[in-house]
Each structure stands twice: as structure tokens, then as C-alpha cells.
Amino acid sequence: MDVWQDHEVVLMSAGHPITSGTDARLTSDATSGLTQDREFEELFLEHYPRLVKTLLRLVGSSGQAEELASDAFCRLHQHRSQHRSEENLAGWLYRTAVNLGLDALRANSRRSRREQQAQREDMTNAIPGNPLFELLAEEQRERVRNVIARLKPVQGQVLLMGSSGFTCKEIAAVLDVKPDSLYVLISRAKAQFEKEYVSLYGRAE
């Protein structure tokens, strides 16, 4: 039984530059700065919505997801100023954002650990749209997040991105791994997810 495949669906239900002929270096620096600003803006417009959506599935709060995404972009901006030769900026951004999300998830999990004794009476009568069904669905999402929080960061990253619609090619680029290595990583991440899930909640009947 592929426990991860059975449970990942629950996360899927959020002017002109000044120039001077006497100072070529100043002109070059200014032009470089404008180019970097444009590149950063384009990166933000391209990736911010998807980054928020990915983090929302992880932490379950749109407000927190937006804060984490903004934090990741701030860190990227600082990173670029120190490492201008960074080639895979999108990959660095997603790795940083998901790591921030995992840290937040662990903190959220610790705060809510006492509230994980949800009652399950009349489960067989639960139907979509009624309060009990919604309660059970949220409980299941919380379980998945708790398990992901126990995984190694790279394992949480690969499972989260896979459930968020990233292709294998995109995941490999973000994590900077070869496709063959990615398949092994995914397999091990799923196996570890199953192990942790069974350890916490037992096998589903």
C-alpha cells in the first residue's frame, strides 16, 4: 500500500539610467543594478503565487503562507547581493521557502499537539458537506502535516512539491539533483512517510 499516495490528496483540497562618459565603472554598476532589479521583479511575479500555494498546503494558513513566501523572497534578495553568480535562483528560492515552511510546521505541530484527540463517532455516516466530514478531513490534513514535519527536509520538499503539481523535471531542477537520483529520493521519501505515519497513527483498515 502506498501510504503517501493515499494521503497526499488531502493537501490538495491555497526612467533612464544616469550615464557619464568619465565614469564607466559607475555606469556599469548602475546598469547591473537595474538589470538585477528587473530580474528580481520578474522572478517575484513568476513564482510568488505558486510559492504561496505550495506553502499553503504545508502550513494550512493563507496568511502564514504569504508571510513565509515574502520572507523567502527577502532572503533571496539578500542572497543575491552576496552571491551574484547564483545560477539556479528559483531552486534556491523554493528550497529556502519550503525549509521555512517545515520549521513553521514543526512549531505549529508542537502548539497543537494537545488537540489531536478528535472524536470519530459515526464516521460511516459522514458525507461531504456536513460538519463531521469537514472535521475528519481537517484531522487527516493535520496528520499528514505532522508526519511531513518529522521527515528530513529534502524528503518533505520532494513530497510537498510533487503534491503541488511540480513535474519531476522541475523538482530535479529545484533540488539540483539528477532525474535518476530524484526517483530514488521520491521512493525513499514515500517509504519514510509510510513508516512515520504508521508509527504515529497505525495502519488504516
RANORMO-V455236 format. One record per residue. PHI is phi in whole degrees, -180 to 180 (999 if undefined). PSI is psi as a letter, one per 20 degrees, with the letter a starting at -180 (999 if undefined). BURIAL is b if it has 24 or more other ideal C-beta (glycine too) atoms within 12 Angstrom, else e. Layout:
PHI_PSI_BURIAL / PHI_PSI_BURIAL
This chain:
999_p_e / -90_n_e / -64_g_b / -62_g_b / -62_h_e / -71_h_e / -112_i_b / -67_h_b / -64_h_e / -70_h_b / -85_i_b / -105_j_e / -72_999_e / 999_999_b / 999_r_e / -98_q_e / -69_q_e / -78_p_e / -121_q_e / -150_p_e / -68_i_e / -94_i_e / -140_m_e / -65_h_e / -66_g_e / -63_g_e / -63_g_e / -64_g_e / -65_g_e / -65_g_e / -64_g_e / -63_g_e / -65_g_e / -65_h_e / -63_g_e / -66_h_e / -63_g_e / -66_g_e / -63_g_e / -66_g_b / -63_g_e / -65_h_e / -64_g_b / -64_g_b / -64_h_e / -77_h_e / -110_i_b / -58_g_b / -59_g_e / -70_h_b / -66_g_b / -62_g_b / -62_g_b / -65_g_b / -68_h_b / -62_g_b / -65_h_b / -81_g_b / -99_i_b / 79_j_b / -131_p_e / -65_h_e / -63_g_e / -68_h_b / -62_g_b / -65_g_b / -64_g_e / -66_g_b / -64_g_b / -63_g_e / -62_g_b / -63_g_b / -68_h_b / -62_g_e / -67_h_e / -64_g_b / -61_g_b / -67_h_e / -64_g_b / -65_h_b / -69_h_e / -104_h_e / -133_m_e / -71_i_e / -91_j_e / -56_p_b / -92_g_e / -99_m_e / -65_h_b / -63_g_b / -63_g_b / -62_g_b / -62_g_b / -68_h_b / -62_g_b / -65_g_b / -63_g_b / -68_h_b / -64_g_b / -62_g_b / -65_h_b / -65_g_b / -62_g_b / -65_h_b / -63_g_b / -65_h_b / -66_g_e / -62_h_b / -65_g_b / -65_h_e / -70_h_e / -104_j_b / -61_h_e / -72_i_e / -101_j_e / -95_j_e / -103_l_e / -69_q_e / -82_q_e / -124_k_e / -66_q_e / 59_k_e / -60_h_e / -66_h_e / -93_i_e / -72_p_e / -131_q_e / -54_p_e / 104_h_e / -94_q_e / -59_h_e / -65_g_e / -61_g_e / -65_h_e / -64_g_e / -67_h_b / -64_g_b / -68_h_e / -62_g_b / -67_g_b / -61_h_b / -64_h_b / -63_g_b / -61_g_b / -64_h_b / -62_g_b / -69_g_b / -59_h_b / -64_h_b / -91_i_b / -81_r_b / -65_q_e / -51_g_b / -66_h_b / -70_g_b / -63_h_b / -62_g_b / -68_h_b / -71_g_b / -65_g_b / -66_h_b / -63_h_b / -78_i_b / -97_j_b / 95_j_e / -71_q_b / -78_r_e / -60_h_e / -63_g_e / -67_g_b / -63_g_b / -61_h_b / -68_g_b / -65_g_b / -86_i_b / 58_l_e / -128_q_b / -77_q_e / -53_g_e / -62_h_e / -69_h_e / -64_g_b / -62_h_e / -66_g_e / -62_g_b / -63_g_b / -61_g_e / -69_h_e / -65_g_b / -65_g_b / -64_g_e / -69_h_b / -59_g_b / -62_g_b / -61_g_e / -68_h_b / -64_g_b / -64_h_e / -62_h_e / -84_g_b / -124_i_b / 79_r_e / -83_q_e / -72_q_e / -81_999_e
